[in-house]
Amino acid sequence: MKEILLIAGLVAGPVAVSKHQDRASVQTDPVDPRLVRLQQYFGQRDCPLREAAADFLVAADQNELDWRLLPSISMIESSGGKDYRNNNVFGWDSCRESFASVREGIQFVASQLARSDRYKGKNLDGKLRTYNPNPSYPYKVKAVMAAMGPSDRGVEAVD
């Protein structure tokens, strides 16, 4: 019986993966340049939301929003996560809205900007004027967006 178990153990033993294969798969899996740029942008400004960079991109992609919109609003409303409460880095509902986490807030606001009746079908300026009726608000958000880089996925670092 011990011989059968030993043979079974040898046959079903762990399969080795070479380090060469691991490196090759990492090299062929390109990093999203938007993530690199967003982490760089927040990092250069010592913004805590650097840690949420991937969450911003997931929410933007799921809701077909410009990848720079949500982080830019967060820069205007909470200085990139330096000053906020209730996990509400967007100042949503004049900061009365509370979220269980920053990630939940990002997902919620992204969904609202893309799908709610107040925002759906509006261009960027229309969304921003609805978000905050201050006439200078669209200009401020779009200035941050421009500083983050171009809207496409092939983003290069811009300072």
N, C-alpha and C positions, 0 to 999 in steps of 0.2 A: 504494500500500500504506500509506504514512504517513497518507493521508487517512482510510482505513478505521480505522486504529488510533486516530486522533484522535477520530473520530466515536464509536467504541466506548467510548473513555475518557470522553467527555462523557456518553454514555447511562448507563454503568455507574459514574459518579462517585459520590462519597460523598453520602449523603442527610443533609441538615441536620435536626437536631432543635432546636426552639426552646427557649430557656431557660424560657419560660412552661410548656411541656409538662413539662419536668423538674420544676419546682416543684410543678405540679399532682399529679404522680404521687407525689412525696414526701409531700405533704399528705394524700393519700388513703390512704397506707400507715401506719396508726397504729402507734406504738411500744407494745410490750407493757408495760403499767404494772408488771408484776412485775419486769421487767428494770430499769426505772428505780428501783423501790423497793429492789431487791437491791443495785444499784450504790451507791445512796445509803446504805443501811445499812452496807455494808462500807467505803465511803469515809469516813463519819463516824467510823469506828473505826480508820481507817488500816490496813485489812486488805488484804494482798496478793491475796486471793481475789476482790477486786473485778473483776480481769481475767478471772476464770472465771465470772462471773455468768451469762452466756448458756449456758455448759456445764451449769450446775446446772439451768437451766430445761429445756433439751433433754432431759437425762437424766430429770428428773421427769416430763415429758410423755410420753416414750417408755415409761416404766414405770408410768404412772398413779399417781404419788406426789404428795402435797402439795408444792407448789413450795418451801415453806419448810423441809421436813424435812432435806434434805441440807446446805444451808448452815448450818442450826442445829446439826447434829451436828458440822460442821467448826468451828463457833465454840467448842463445848465441848471438842473433841478437839485442836484445833491453834490456837486463838485466831484463827480466820479465815485460816489460812495463815501465821501468824507463827512457829510452832514445830512443825516436822514433819520427817520424813526419808523417804526412798524414795518421794517423790511421794505419800505416804499421809497426806492431810490429815484422815482420819477415824479414825486410830488402829486401823484394821481389823486384826484378828488380833493385837492388842496391839503394833501397829506392825511386826510381823515380815513382813507382806505388802509386796512391792515392786511399784511400777507404773512403766511406761515414761514416763508423764507424769501430771500432775495430772488432766488430762481423762480419761485411761484409768482412773484411780482413781475418779473421779466416776461414770463409766459402769458400772464393775464393782460398786461398792457399791450403786448404784441398782438394778441388775439383781438383785443378791442380796436386797435388801430387798423386791423385788416378786415374785421368782420362785423363790427357793430354798426347799426344804422347811422350813427353820428359820423362815422369815418369812412365807411365802405363807399367805394367809387370815387373818392376824392383824390386829387393829385397831392403831391407833397405839401405844397403851400396851403391847400385847403385843409389837410389833416392838421398841420401845425397851427393854423388860425383857429381851428376848432379846439385844439388842445389847450391853447392859451391865446386869448383874443388880443393880447398886447401887440400892437403893430410891429414892434421890433423883434418879437419872438421868432418868427420864421428866419429872419436874417441871422440871429444868434445861433440857432440850431444848425442852419446850413453852413455857417462859418466853421463850426466844429466839425461837421461832416467833411468839409473840404480839407481841413487839416489832417483828417484821418487817412485820406487818400481817395483814389477813384472808386467808383461804385462797382467795378467789375471784380471778378475773382483773381485776376492776375495782378493784384496790388503790389506796388513797390513802396518801400518805406519813404515817407514824406515827413519832413520836420517843419 
